[in-house]
């Protein structure tokens, strides 16, 4: 049995190592491709590029592990079945459960390893990678400016434009540049139909050449001094704005860690602590807003007396308690107050929603670390029996089946995460939903494989396609 166990483990680890490295490489290249526009052409030292790739590799490793387990388990059992080795082992009186026993132990160890990695190395790598990525984006602000948004990466300025075009993506349409260096709002606003960004290698200035525009500048923010110091405005054909970016364009700033509270950067213990703190703060916020609204509408003044007999004397129509000549003024004030409350509620709605989302994400991530580690075992119990059923090894059909299964898992997981984020379901259910749904599939396939079922549907499907093609 020891010889058989070693043979099965060798048959498993050979494709596992290969598929794991391939999947890690693909995931890293995918992430680099998505971030290519933000990190290319920034003049970053090669050491920082290697750091970024190293952190990125550690970030994607936990996701690559279950994919590798799924694919290698399908390939291992598929090869054994295709070469009739599995049938020979069974004919010797060894059951499929005993054949899978060493693989189950290894998968359990890999699941524990995945959780340890998720709880210790992954948060540290996410902290380093996300901060390094943000710092690289800010190194050359001209390339980090986003159309249609107010960009405030450059200290003292707010920049907005509709479109960025040209060969080097340095030409702008409908530009608005606001000077906010005084900390008192927009003291100077420049608008132009067209703009061009120019900057020399190693220069600490970023130059905006603006064409066909207007400018408006307030010389004082004091309301009393505005008559004595009026604002100035004018029209220009060309206007040059030089912005100091020396604080951003420096390699030593690339190691700065400005973001530390993101849920992906915390361990399970830290997530639990942060979640409790956020819940207390959220409850305080709800109570504060409720008290503010209660004081705003002065609800306590409606029934000042605790005497029930006195309350019965009140007319159901509150307006009748006021003199007729004052009723229009009361109505106007009430309508104005209601409008203020409605507008304030609309403004606060998004704030409540954002706070609730972050609270849900902390709870979701805390439970997701456990569910994702268990997913390694669940995917193994899908892949191993599936390999013995389809009786196909290699990278052909097993690769297709593994992609379909993992994409299904990933889709369910993202869908449940969105539901949990929006409070449509609980964070705990959202984090476990994909694992819960796929677990019965693994149980069903394991029972089929134990009974010796064989999937021969591909030949029948192939024959039906040939018949259809003849017509």
GIGI-V484784 format. One record per backbone hydrogen bond with DSSP energy under -1.0 kcal/mol. NH is the residue of the N-H (numbers start at 0). CO is the residue of the C=O. Records with the same first field share a line. If there is no record, write none. Layout:
NH = CO ; CO
This chain:
4 = 0
5 = 1
6 = 2
7 = 3
8 = 4
9 = 5
10 = 6
11 = 7
12 = 8
13 = 9
15 = 11
16 = 12
17 = 13
18 = 14
19 = 15
20 = 16
21 = 17
22 = 18
23 = 19
24 = 20
25 = 21
26 = 22
27 = 23
28 = 24
29 = 25
30 = 26
31 = 27
32 = 28
33 = 29
34 = 30
38 = 34
39 = 35
48 = 44
49 = 45
50 = 46
51 = 47
52 = 48
53 = 49
54 = 50
55 = 51
56 = 52
57 = 53
58 = 54
59 = 55
60 = 56
63 = 59
64 = 60
67 = 63
68 = 64
69 = 65
70 = 66
71 = 67
72 = 68
73 = 69
74 = 70
75 = 71
76 = 72
77 = 73
78 = 74
79 = 75
80 = 76
81 = 77
82 = 78
83 = 80
84 = 79
85 = 79
87 = 83
88 = 84
89 = 85
90 = 86
92 = 89
93 = 88
98 = 94
99 = 95
103 = 99
104 = 100
105 = 101
106 = 102
107 = 103
108 = 104
109 = 105
110 = 106
111 = 107
112 = 108
113 = 109
114 = 110
115 = 111
116 = 112
117 = 113
118 = 114
119 = 115
121 = 116
123 = 119
124 = 120
125 = 121
126 = 122
127 = 123
128 = 124
129 = 125
130 = 126
131 = 127
132 = 128
133 = 129
134 = 130
135 = 131
136 = 132
137 = 133
142 = 139
147 = 160
148 = 145
150 = 158
156 = 153
157 = 177
158 = 150
159 = 175
161 = 172
164 = 170
170 = 164
171 = 194
172 = 162
173 = 192
174 = 191
175 = 159
176 = 189
177 = 157
178 = 187
179 = 155
182 = 179
186 = 178 ; 184
188 = 215
189 = 176
190 = 213
191 = 174
192 = 211
193 = 210
194 = 171
195 = 208
196 = 169
197 = 206
202 = 199
205 = 242
206 = 197
207 = 240
208 = 195
209 = 238
210 = 193
211 = 236
212 = 235
213 = 190
214 = 233
215 = 188
216 = 231
217 = 186
228 = 224
231 = 216
233 = 214
235 = 212
238 = 209
240 = 207
242 = 205
244 = 203
247 = 244
248 = 244
249 = 247
252 = 249
253 = 250
255 = 252
264 = 261
270 = 266
271 = 267
272 = 268
273 = 269
274 = 270
275 = 271
276 = 272
277 = 273
278 = 274
279 = 275
280 = 276
281 = 277
282 = 278
283 = 279
284 = 280
285 = 281
286 = 282
287 = 283
288 = 284
289 = 285
290 = 286
291 = 287
292 = 288
293 = 289
294 = 290
295 = 291
296 = 292
298 = 293
300 = 297
301 = 298
310 = 306
311 = 307
313 = 310
319 = 316
320 = 317
321 = 318
325 = 322
329 = 325
330 = 326
331 = 327
332 = 328
333 = 329
334 = 330
335 = 331
336 = 332
337 = 333
338 = 334
339 = 335
340 = 336
341 = 337
342 = 338
343 = 339
344 = 340
345 = 341
346 = 342
347 = 343
348 = 344
351 = 347
352 = 348
353 = 349
354 = 350
355 = 351
356 = 352
357 = 353
358 = 354
359 = 355
360 = 356
361 = 357
362 = 358
363 = 359
364 = 360
365 = 361
366 = 362
367 = 363
368 = 364
370 = 366
371 = 367
372 = 368
373 = 369
374 = 370
377 = 373
378 = 374
379 = 375
380 = 376
382 = 378
383 = 379
385 = 381
386 = 382
387 = 383
388 = 384
389 = 385
390 = 386
399 = 395
400 = 396
401 = 397
402 = 398
403 = 399
404 = 400
405 = 401
406 = 402
407 = 403
408 = 404
409 = 405
410 = 406
411 = 407
412 = 408
413 = 409
414 = 410
415 = 411
416 = 412
417 = 413
418 = 414
419 = 415
420 = 416
421 = 417
422 = 419
423 = 418
429 = 425
430 = 426
431 = 427
432 = 428
435 = 431
436 = 432
437 = 433
438 = 434
441 = 437
442 = 438
443 = 439
444 = 440
445 = 441
446 = 442
447 = 443
448 = 444
449 = 445
450 = 446
451 = 448
452 = 447
454 = 388
459 = 455
460 = 456
461 = 457
462 = 458
463 = 459
464 = 460
465 = 461
466 = 462
467 = 463
468 = 464
469 = 465
